[in-house]
């Protein structure tokens, strides 16, 4: 494995590829630090640029964006109490009070160093568990794959925020949208409404960019944008904290990073949930829980080590099984598919160079993130004052260019707008968006494997419920839905009790 | 309104959608003799959407009955949105959408550079408050962005964006 990793590094350590990683990290940090722009959007806009690159170069850029996008959120979280991305929500809880107390430098130092360490630990985990998992998954047949995709879809629907009914409906909508075009196996055209442009179905890219970037743009256009004018001042010296303070966070760091990795691996939830759970756990386990929320370094460390740790976690199912766990990994899947690579167990045997190139790129990007944030803090802080009414229309133009670039035709731009409006409506009606896109990606995989499996068993459904691995995944899927229903029910009960008591 | 009746509207719409989807699977016939043809999964999904829409409808009706105007929830969600102050309105979303549609419609005629420049200027103005308008700056940004995006993608990534009347 070590020699493959060093081969991966040698592939990444060319000036061109390294500069792609650096550009990726820098752009990711920019997108992460501006509230309203996310890592997902950064990857979406850059996907079309990777068309003409080699697969490893393309992935190098995207990995840089991913790491940078997740990390950039800490800047406005600490300075302005605005989480730049959902991944840094709980960094505001203690980071902002710390900045108010004049400890912004210390908060930044801790946040950056523990982001780096969390990311590093999770990348190490990824390198250790993804290859054996892929090796195990090579034996999976269509029946197992069908079970895993169904499991992933139910888990995503039940774990995403809000009502489970809406989560499942969102996933079903995604699956239906993916049905437009030729059916798998026999290529029978479905739901094309006689439009030739739809024969190949909706392309993933306009769907992704539309649902996540255009919908956000439409949401912002609901009201006039107030130019953000806030005086931002802070001081940072060295790392901002002492060696003793660093080691005091040891256990807190390992616990939070572990939570981040574990949550990252589960499909459907990523850094956005991980940081909140890690923060809550740190508070519960702390000897001084009353200090949380008032500017304790522990809170910042918990939040920032967990959200970066979720990155490596989320890449485990994507690379080993071909199943994306959140929106950014769905984008990365799109990026691989564009280059004709299907992630999954075979990815590790047929494209070993790219796999280890991705690992190497992640490590390099993580180091670049650390350096850029320490050296470039002043620059990133300046970015916070770019007005949104200038930025968002430019991003829309870039989205249009990206969609047009898919096939050099305006049809995909119209598809982009369709998905944008759909995404906006779903946000307004409080449907979660992640299940839609994962349904869109996983639906066809599930259908293909179901039909292949049935061909294998000559139309017999029984093996779907007797194969042990399949049964296991169906079982976990049912348990996850059951748990969520029970949890919602209990929440309602306590609400009734509280209101009844008053 | 959307807060109160949203679930009911969306569930009814999705029930209709599921029905249409189910009906349109009737003329899907597989050429191969298999137990699961191209129509099977769409049918399962349509039935699934229908069942869950019914549940959502029931939940929505229950919600309307016990509805009390929402107390502004405090929390992180609002924190992220507090820089978009001002009145929210559907009209401005529709106008923005209309602007984008016009932009895409005229792009093949005027070409990428001209249409993007015009779109950007109008959109900047629309998103900003009247008193903050700075048209010369907007025009400059719009031209620089459109021209640089066009040549960047054309020369570096060989993406042939529409040339329109400039071509």
Interface residues (C-beta under 8 A of the other chain):
Chain A: X35 X36 X48 X49 X51 X52 X81 X82 X83 X89 X92 X163 X165 X166 X168 X169 X172 X173 X175 X176 X179 X183 X185 X186 X188 X190 X191 X217 X218 X219 X220 X221 X222 X223 X224 X225 X226 X227 X228 X387 X388 X389 X390 X392 X393 X394 X396 X397 X398 X400 X401 X404 X405 X408 X410 X413 X414 X417 X421 X424 X428 X429 X430 X431 X443 X446 X447 X450 X451 X454 X455 X459
Chain B: X2 X6 X7 X9 X10 X14 X21 X24 X25 X28 X29 X30 X31 X32 X34 X35 X36 X37 X38 X41 X42 X45 X46 X48 X49 X52 X53 X55 X56 X59 X76 X79 X80 X82 X83 X84 X85 X86 X87 X88 X89 X90 X92 X93 X95 X96 X97 X100 X101 X103 X104 X107 X108 X112 X116 X119 X120 X123 X124 X126 X127 X128 X129 X132 X138 X141 X145 X146 X149 X153 X156 X157 X158 X159 X160 X161 X162
